[in-house]
Amino acid sequence: MSKRERLEIYRCEVCGNIVEVTHGSAGTLTCCNQPMTLQEEHTADFSTEKHVPIIEATDKGVKVTVGSTLHPMTEDHYIQWIEVINGDYIQRKYLKPGDQPVAEFFVPYSDKLVAREYCNKHGNWKS
């Protein structure tokens, strides 16, 4: 049995439930009587660069844009959330179809800052 790590994302393949691990430990995460699937962090999207979050410093903090070509935000294909991770601090913005795939966060820019986003069709992506 492998140990779950903090910040890992898991998804139920039956109902679509998504969980983020806040405290890692051994055991199996289950939903709908089945093990949940670990959502690997993707970092490269060679087709059109629509998934990798891009971090940009602003006067007030940072702006995260999903993709160098903006990700679609339709009912069947959209970004569910964008988050920034700065050490032990996490900020997240939830999105819905029709929103822009962009979020601003009031955190200082750092080269250690990480951005992640979750696409309802293509999973977990990281800067």
N, C-alpha and C positions, 0 to 999 in steps of 0.2 A: 504494500500500500504506500503510495507516494505522499509526500507532504505537500499540502496546498500552500502557496506563497501569497503574501499580502499583495493586493492590487490585481491579482489574476481575475479575469472575467470568465464566467461560465454561463452557458445557455442551455435551456431545455429544448430538445429537438421536437418535443411533442406540443407544448403550449407556447413556447417562445419566451418563457420567463428568463430573466437575466439577473445574475448576482455578481457582486464584486467582493472578493475576500478582503476582510478588514483585519483578520487575525489568522495567520497561517497555522494549520495543524494537520495531522493525519486524518484520514477518513475519506469517504466518498460523498460528494455532493449529489443528492438525488432530487428529482422532481418528476411527478407523474409516474412514479415507481420505476424510473430509469435513471442511470447515471447521467449527470449533466456533462456537456462537452466544453472542454477548455477552448477559449477563443484566443488563438495565438495572436501576438502583436505583429502585424505586417508593417514593413517600413518602406517598401518600394512597390510602385504601381507603374510598370513600364508601358502600359497601353496608352493611357492619356493623362496620367498624373491627376486623377480626380479624388484620391483618397488620403494622400499623405498630408497631415496638418502642417501648415507653415506658420511659424511664430515670427511676429514683427514687433519691435519695440515702439511704444507710443509715448506721448507726453504723460499719460496717466497710468501706464503699465504695459500690457501686451495685448496684441490683437492676434487671434488665431483664425486663419482661413483654411477651409478644407479644400485642398487641391490647387495646383497652379492653374488648372481649368476648373472653375467652380463646379462642385458636386451638384447633381440634380437634387431637387427637393420636392419630388412628386409623392402622391399617396402610396405608390408601391415601391419607391426607392428614395430613401432619404437618410440624413444623418440624425440619429436619435439624441446624441449629446456630444459636446466638446468639453474636454477638461484639461487643466494644467496641473502638473505635479511639480512641487518645489520642495524636495526633501520629504518631510513629514506632513506638509500642507497640500491639500487638494482643493481646487475650486472647479465646479462643473456648471455648465449651462445646458439645459434641456431644450431641444428643438422639435419642431413639428413640420409636416409638409407645408410648403409655401414660405417658410422662413428662409433667410439667407444662411448659408453654411459658414457663418462667421460669428465669433464671440470675442468680447473684450473683457479682460480681467484686470483688476487693480492690484497687480503684483509687480514687484521690480523685475526687470529683465535680467536674466542670468544665463550663462552658457550651460548651466546645469538644469535649467528649466526644461521640462518635457511636456509635450502636448499629445493628447490621445483623442480619438474620436471613434464613434461606433456607428457603422452603416448597417441599416436593417437587413441588407442583402449580402454584404461582403465582410461584415464583422469588424474586428478591432484593429485600428491603425495608430501608429505612433510616429512622432517626428524623430 
